[in-house]
Amino acid sequence: MKTKLKQIYYDMRHQPVIAWVTFFATAMSVFLIMVIIMMQNVKSAPFAPESCRDRLLLGVNLHVEDIEDQDINSSSSLSSVAARVLYDDIDGVEKISYYHKWMDDSEVSVPGGESCMAQLRKADAAFFNIFDYTLIEGRYYTTEEADALMPLAVITETVARNVLGDAPWTGRDIVIDDRQYTVVGVVRDISSLAMTAYADLFVPTALSDTEGDRDNLLGQFGAVMVVKEGVDFSHIRQQVKARYSTLDAMLAQSGMRAVYHEGPYEQEVISNDDLYSNVTPDLTSAKRMHLIIYAILLLVPAVNLSSMLHSRLSRRIREIGIRRAFGCTRKRIIADVIIENFIVTLLGGAVGVVTGVIFAATYSGLYNDYENFRYGDTPVMGALLNWQTVGVALLVCFILNIFSAALPAWYASSLKPVEALNSK
Amino acid sequence: MRNEWRGNIWMIIELTIVSIILWFLFTTICTIVNVRMQHAGYDVNDLYGAEIKVVDEDSPYYRHYDSLHSPLTDRDLLMAKLNDNPYVETVGAGSNILTYSYNMYGMYLCHDTVCYQGNLRSVTPDVIMAYKIESQDGKTSSQLADIISKGELIISRPDFMLGNRYYDSSLFKDKDVYWGGDSAIVRHVGAVAYGLRRSDYEPQWGVIYAPLPDEAMPDQMVIRIVHGKDREFVESMTTAEKRAGNVYLSNLQSMESRREIAHSQYNTLIRDYLVCAFFLMIMIFLGFLGTFWFRTQQRVDEIAIRKVNGATRRDIMRRLVSESLMLLAVSTLIAIPVELLAVHYGLLDDLNVTYYHVVTLTTPEIYQSMAMTVGFLALLILAGIWFPASKAMNVCPAQVLKDQ
């Protein structure tokens, strides 16, 4: 190993331009791949308050179409009736909560005061059992309070400070869109990167609340579920799919039918698709797109590095010829070239990973494609960096190395000693 | 060049791959930007949008009405208040009237056996005036507003058709149509005008402007203010100014601010594609820098002999530049058929490059992008070989030949 490190050092000193170009190209390639992987990680890795992402399922859409003419259709989130028909009492579900899929831009103030805008989410009491918010004052509203649609609110710390001033905040009244609520709990600010759990304010709703229903089946509700340990998502989906016949029976008189779009969806689908209510999410296409991007980010620098490695090896032809003349095997030459290149790739890769992590952790603009994104929200380190990420980084370096070094190494090893020694 | 054939093949492979990817990225960006640059047909500068809300009857803030008053009289009062504001030019109210809002509440109109489908926007004539909506058939905004006043419909000319049953606006102009296909409800289409788009990055959808009935409560408002009086207007809109009885304005925002939110995903897409293009171009730059650096070092003897035989510094530079551009020419010749085949087989549509835009061999963006790709690559290649070529130009023949 010492000899190989010496060789690399010698190479870098004698061919600094090529060595630095190689190093920089590797670092840049690994940096970009890592940033993309980490952006994906943030969308699917569990972090508070969405610590349950591994077992989370979301059923939020319903699509209804005319049986004879599919151009006549309607789709949105669920009415209270549809939510109950599709998701109540499903086997294998540990916790379920009904909430309004869309948040409202609401005006919040103290009674008689100037208002500020905040994102309001209506959710039942079970919502706080599913997502692990950090309660800093008071309590959450109870199931009984939510069922009775009592005017209670759970707000975030920033809203509490902006609207109510200094603590204590619980027990005080606020006005949200001209309705008066009493603050019962205050939670730590929620990252807008938590796609389902995010809001500035929560007020009670329940399936008895039909205010947001557009018609019998379409409305504002969505269901968020945590499945029991070991239960397969497909088990839940099969039950939901079977329940579409109930919806069809309800729609029969109007000549319409409900279209099943493979729901409810796990976090990977939620994070990779826009979840249009009348389209089946296409995870395969999203995955294929990612693979194409990774392939491009690996292939182009690999061709580049391969070309440069080829040039570097051309300088070492005589050295290789001497080694071959003294009995060094082809396998050994190939292994040496690949290992030397892997060390350089690892060094460049390490720089790429470190700069990638710093960039992904500090530049919040990376995540501005999130719905409701709030500038300044950056992910927690746990969502960015874990053993999986490190493993992927190593794999990327390895693939890059194989892609770029295999052919030049084979070329170098196949040189005949006499030809190599004769070359200039 | 022949001596370097192995290296050249690598460079050609790399250039071909990068050419195709850059072309793909540039085609996407060009298509998106071209849609963005299309004439909108309405003016969102100095325009504010807000939601109109009504206090709930069970709210402690609800004011009970006598027989002479209702939410509609509150609405009129609020509109009058806003019209009295010295910084306000026009106030229009309606339903689904805010651009930069992803509402696709649709309606279809049928004439004989053909139908037109569009995003339904229920407007008062003042909405047309506030947006300064332009006609597509030679009418002024005031004439369009008059058409709405008469209770007639205005439709837009969409850039694409949804489904197979829907047809272009020209078939419906000045015709009586069935509202939602219902022969009992007959309306008249009075004009064709630009439709309010959901985002500047989306092509023109079908849009139906229908008059908002007097007895209907609007849920959105647009306010055109006096040019340059943003700050004064915002300061004048106190809580009291935004309210009349039980009706009040919520989420009052400039259209610029709404646009920023609505465009964020497109801006992100363009940013990501540009970063990708930048990365690839840097790779090409580094590749040429590294390879030509090595190449000029290897060929220092040849360069020295050329100089001894009378080649000028410019000749040396020209030789290296022409070698590198030759590589680009070969790779472009390989890349172009691949790109045309990709268009021919609809691969760009499969990759969701273009939103409701069918890219065919006659689409100008694909050729613009080819030219851009070759241009950018040529510049980067020249930049990449400049340093090695300068070194080669400065070779001292006597010294090199003495070393030999």
Interface residues (C-beta under 8 A of the other chain):
Chain A: Q15 V17 I18 V21 T22 F24 A25 M28 S29 L32 D69 D71 D105 S106 E107 E114 S115 M117 V175 D177 D178 R179 Q180 S285 M289 I293 I296 L297 L299 V300 P301 V303 N304 S306 S307 M308 H310 S311 R312 S314 R315 N368 D369 F373 Y411
Chain B: R6 G7 W10 M11 I13 E14 I17 V18 I21 E51 K53 V55 D56 S59 P60 Y61 Q117 L162 G163 N164 R165 Y166 T239 Y248 S250 N251 S264 Q265 N267 T268 L269 V275 C276 F279 L280 I282 M283 L286 G287 L289 G290 T291 W293 F294 R295 Q298 L351 N352
